[in-house]
Amino acid sequence: MRELLLFRHAKSSWDRPDVGDHDRDLTQRGERAAARMGKLLREADILPDRVLCSTAKRARRTWEIARAELPTVPETVLCEALYMAAPQRMLEVIRQHGGDAGRLMLVGHNPGMQELAVRLARRGDAPLRRRLAAKFPTATLARFRLAVDDWTTPVDAAAELLDFWRPVDLEDAGG
């Protein structure tokens, strides 16, 4: 059994039209949400063994801020192929770079992140799956259990949605 965490980058800024999409940074709200999700990873004890992160600045900063909340630093691989990747491309990146991680995290972008999450969420709590399908906001984290022994096995037919957290859910809970 393996676990996959899908982590959408936090809220990014559109304030500077002179900055290209790949180089957009986070807003202050995004920074707070990224830190909140890092605390969640620590407190729920769901630390990734390896992180595959888009090379976009907003994704790198999201992971950098979340990672600062963790007791140990997991191996991080920056993957240009994750920048605005479609679900099939994300699955290829997982196969290529998942290695021997028991719990793997992808840090990436919508719409591909939500599309992959919906594709994976064939099993698990039905209301949670509906909430995931309805919206996958910035800084959202989805956790899946996979009935596979390694990352080279196709994962999309063997996934169960375990958890789905949006930053607003953690604010409501006092997090």
C-alpha positions in Angstrom: 0.0 0.0 0.0 1.1 3.5 -0.8 -0.3 7.0 -0.1 -0.5 9.9 -2.5 -0.9 13.5 -1.4 -2.1 16.0 -3.9 -1.3 19.6 -2.8 -2.5 22.5 -4.9 -0.3 25.6 -4.7 -1.5 28.4 -2.4 -3.1 31.7 -3.5 -0.9 33.5 -5.9 -0.7 37.1 -6.9 -1.8 38.6 -10.2 -0.7 42.2 -9.1 2.3 42.4 -11.4 1.4 42.1 -15.1 5.1 42.3 -16.0 5.7 39.0 -14.2 5.1 35.8 -16.3 2.8 33.1 -15.1 5.6 30.7 -14.1 7.2 33.4 -11.9 4.1 34.6 -9.9 4.6 34.6 -6.1 2.2 33.9 -3.3 -0.1 36.5 -1.7 0.1 36.9 2.1 -3.1 34.9 2.3 -1.4 32.2 0.3 1.6 32.2 2.6 -0.7 31.8 5.7 -2.6 28.9 4.0 0.6 27.1 3.0 1.9 27.3 6.6 -1.5 26.1 7.9 -1.3 23.1 5.6 2.3 22.4 6.8 1.0 22.3 10.3 -1.8 20.0 9.3 0.8 17.6 7.8 2.8 17.6 11.0 -0.2 17.4 13.4 -1.9 14.6 11.4 1.4 12.8 11.1 1.1 12.5 7.3 4.6 13.5 6.4 5.6 12.7 2.8 8.7 10.6 2.1 9.2 12.4 -1.2 7.8 15.5 -2.8 7.5 16.1 -6.5 7.0 19.9 -7.0 6.2 22.0 -10.0 9.0 24.5 -10.9 6.6 27.4 -10.8 7.5 29.9 -8.1 4.0 29.7 -6.5 4.3 25.9 -6.2 7.9 26.1 -4.9 7.0 28.8 -2.3 3.9 26.8 -1.2 6.0 23.8 -0.5 8.9 25.8 1.0 6.5 27.4 3.6 4.6 24.2 4.3 7.9 22.2 4.7 9.2 24.7 7.3 6.4 23.4 9.6 7.7 19.8 9.4 10.0 18.1 11.9 12.0 16.6 9.1 12.6 17.6 5.5 11.5 15.1 2.9 13.4 14.6 -0.3 12.1 17.2 -2.8 12.4 16.9 -6.6 11.5 19.9 -8.8 9.7 18.7 -11.9 9.2 21.1 -14.8 6.8 18.6 -16.2 4.3 19.3 -13.4 3.9 22.9 -14.4 0.3 23.2 -15.5 0.3 19.4 -16.2 -2.7 17.4 -17.2 -3.6 14.3 -15.1 -2.0 11.9 -17.5 1.3 13.8 -17.4 1.1 13.8 -13.6 0.7 10.1 -13.6 3.8 9.8 -15.8 5.8 12.0 -13.4 4.6 9.7 -10.5 5.8 6.6 -12.4 9.1 8.2 -13.3 10.0 9.9 -10.0 8.0 8.1 -7.2 10.9 5.9 -6.3 10.5 3.9 -3.1 8.4 6.6 -1.3 5.7 5.1 0.8 3.9 8.4 0.9 4.4 10.6 -2.2 3.3 14.2 -2.5 2.7 16.2 -5.7 2.6 20.0 -5.5 1.0 21.5 -8.6 -1.7 23.4 -10.3 -5.4 23.4 -11.4 -7.1 22.4 -13.5 -5.0 19.2 -13.7 -4.7 18.7 -9.9 -8.5 18.6 -9.4 -9.0 16.5 -12.5 -6.5 14.0 -11.2 -8.0 14.0 -7.8 -11.5 13.3 -9.2 -10.1 10.6 -11.4 -8.5 8.9 -8.4 -11.4 9.4 -6.0 -13.4 6.4 -7.1 -13.6 5.0 -3.6 -13.9 6.5 -0.2 -16.5 8.6 1.7 -19.1 9.8 -0.9 -19.8 13.3 0.6 -16.0 13.9 0.7 -15.7 12.8 -2.9 -18.5 15.1 -3.9 -16.9 18.1 -2.1 -13.6 17.3 -3.9 -15.3 17.2 -7.3 -17.1 20.5 -6.6 -14.0 22.6 -6.0 -10.3 22.1 -5.3 -9.3 25.6 -4.0 -5.8 26.9 -3.7 -3.7 25.3 -0.9 -6.0 22.3 -0.8 -4.7 18.9 0.1 -6.2 15.5 -0.9 -4.9 12.2 0.6 -5.3 8.9 -1.2 -4.5 5.2 -0.3 -3.4 3.2 -3.3 -3.5 -0.6 -3.5 -0.2 -0.7 -5.3 3.3 -2.0 -4.3 5.3 0.6 -6.3 4.8 3.8 -8.3 5.4 2.1 -11.6 2.0 0.3 -11.3 -0.9 2.4 -12.7 -2.3 4.1 -9.7 -5.6 5.6 -11.0 -7.6 2.4 -10.8 -6.6 1.5 -7.2 -7.2 4.7 -5.2 -9.3 5.5 -2.2 -9.9 9.1 -1.0 -9.0 9.2 2.7 -9.0 12.9 3.5 -9.7 16.2 1.8 -8.7 19.5 3.5 -9.2 23.0 2.3 -7.6 26.0 4.2 -11.1 27.3 5.0 -11.9 24.0 6.8 -8.9 24.5 9.1 -9.9 28.1 9.8 -13.3 26.9 10.9 -11.7 24.3 13.1 -9.5 27.0 14.8 -6.4 25.9 12.8 
